[in-house]
Amino acid sequence: MIITYLGLEAFKIQFGDTVIAFNPIAKESKHKGARFGADIALVSLNDKDFNGVENVTHGERAPFVISGPGEYEIKGIFIKGFKGESRYGLEAGSKDSRINTIYNVSLEGMNLCFLGALDSKDLPAETKEALDDIDILFVPVGGGVLSPAAAYELSVKLEPRLIIPMHYGGVGDKALKVFLKEAGEEETKPVDKLTLKKKDLEGKEGEVVVLLAQ
């Protein structure tokens, strides 16, 4: 499995000939999006910063789009979506909230948990229980979502083997620095891409990997 970070909450995950896109950035967003063909596109929040399905429709590849809670199986990949909340993009102090889907993806013997634009560290008990045995956790650490401290607190509760922070403004970003300090990982060296097999996760407990946005 090869994991590539494309900025904000956008990721490209490739294994064999199959490509999964997490929260691709739309053309209308002020953030720069990447173009590539995906077989599956997962959208956590219906917002231009995360729902750029058109950018992962390329050539002969038109992705199967999942944009809400439920259970899915595509190409032997098992996906579960859990309903969460987010106030991303709403005015400060707003009492409204938006549906943010938390995804659990099982492939190649590994469980990936993608929190999307989650803005509360308090998950319903049934959701937390369903997110058991996480290999890789994608957690937002700033920018109108979880605060760095709350992001780390939730990460510890979920007990993943690897933690990949997202939704920050670059390697020198204050939110990322605070998150790494909370995790005791200030010396973590960013990498361009993450290539993993199941055996690579053996013995890991909450190790943080910082990916450079491509």
N, C-alpha and C positions, 0 to 999 in steps of 0.2 A: 504494500500500500504506500502510495506517495501522497503526502498532504502539502498543498501549496496555499499560502495565505495571500489573498488579493486585496487586502485593505478592508477597514470597517468590520463587517462580520462575514465577508465573502471568502469562501474556501473552495478549492478544487481538490477532490479526492479521487485518485485513480488507482485501480487495481486490475491488472490484466487489460482487457479492452473496454472495461466499464468505467464511466466517469460520473461522479456525483457532484452537484453544485449545492453548496449551502448559501442561502441568503445573497444571491447575486445582486449587484448594484445596477439599478435601472439607468437608462440614458438621461432621464429627467433629474436625477440626483446631482447635487453639487459635487459629489465625490466621484472620482474616476472609476469606471467599471472596466472589467476585462471581458474580452469576447472569446468564447470557445464553445465547442459542442459538448453537451452533457446528455446522459441517458436518463438521469433523474435530477430534478431540481426541488429542493426543500426550501420553503418560504415560511419563516417564523411569524412575520408581522407584515400586514398589507401596507407597506410604506415604500416609497420610491427608493429608499436607501437599501431595501432588502428584497424587492420583488421584481428584479430585472430579468425575468424569464427570457425576454427577447435577446438578451446578451449571451445566453447559453444555448440558443437555438442557432445552429451553424451548420451549413452544408446539409448532409443527410440526417443530421442528429437533431431531433425535436424531443426535448425531455418530457418524461412523465412528471407532471407537476403535482406536488403535495403541498397544500397550503393551510392545513388545519388538523385538529385532533382526529385520531382514528388509528386503525391498524391496517398495514399495507404489506404486500409481498410482491416485489418486482425483481425478476432475474435472480431469484434465490436470496435476495436481500430482504431482511425483515425490518420493518420500520413501524415504530409506535409514536404517535403524537399525543402529547398531554397538554391540556389547556392551562395556560398561565396568564398573567396580566402584565401590561406594560403601559407606562404613561409617556413613552418616547414620542416626541413630536407634538405633545400637547402643551398648552400654556402652563407656566409655573403655577402651582396651587390648584390646578384643575382637579375636580373630584371625579372626573370621567376616567375611564381606563379603556385599553384596547386589548384584544385577544393576542397573546403571544404564545405560539406553540413551541413547547419543548420537545425535541426529537431524540428518540433512542434508536440507533441504527446498528443492526447486527450483521456483520459480514466478515468473512475470512477468520471466523472464530473469535472476533473482537467485538466489544460493545462500545459504540461511540455515543456520547451524550452531548447534545448541542442545545445550550440554554437560550440562544437567540437574544432578543432585546429585553430580557428579564430585568425587572427593577426592584424585586423584593427577594431577600434571602430566605424568607419563610415560605416553604413549599407545603402544600397539603400532604398529610401523612401518607395517603395512598399513592401520591405521585412519588414521594421520596422512596417508599418501599418498592415501587415498580422500577426505579432507577438503580437497582442493586447491581453490584459487580461491574462497575464502570472501568473500562480500560483507558479511554481518552475522554477528557472533559473539555469542552470549548466554553469558556466563561467570559462574559463581557466585564470590563474593568473600569469603565468611565464613559463620559460623553452622553449623559442623560439616561443611563441604565444603572446597573449596580455600582455602588461606590467601591473603590479598591478594597477597603476593609471588609465590606459585606461580601464582596466576590470571593475573597479568600476564606471567610468564615463558612460560606456555603460550600466551597470546594472541599474544605476539611470534612464537613458533614457527609458529603457524598462519597468520600474515600476513593477517588480514582487513582489509577496507577500513574497516569500522565495528565498534566494540566496545561492547556494551551490558552493563554489570555488573548482576547480580541477586543475590538472596538476601542482602540486608543489611537492617539495621534502621531505615532511614530516611536522609534526606539527610545528617544530621549524624553518622551512624554511623561509628565508628572504623574498621571494616574498609573501608568505602567511601573514607574519607579516605586510608588507607594505600595503597589501590589507585590512587587518582588521583595520589598523590605518586609512586608507582613509575612511573606512566605520564607524569609531568610535566604533568598536566592538572588541577592544583589549582584553576584558575580556571574550570573547566567549569561552565556555568550549567545547572541542571536544566530540563527541558522537560516539559510535560504529556503530549504525544503526539508521535510521530515520523511524519511523512508523507514518503514516499520514492518516487522513480521511479529506474529503472536509471541514467539520465543523472546523477542527483544524486550518484552514487558515484564518478564519474570523477575520477581524480587523488587520491583519498583513500587514506591508508595508516595504518591503526591508530588512526583518530580515535575518541575515546571520547565516547559520548552517554549522559548520565544522565537516566533517565526518572523522574518523580514517580509514586509509586503512587497509583492512582485509587481 
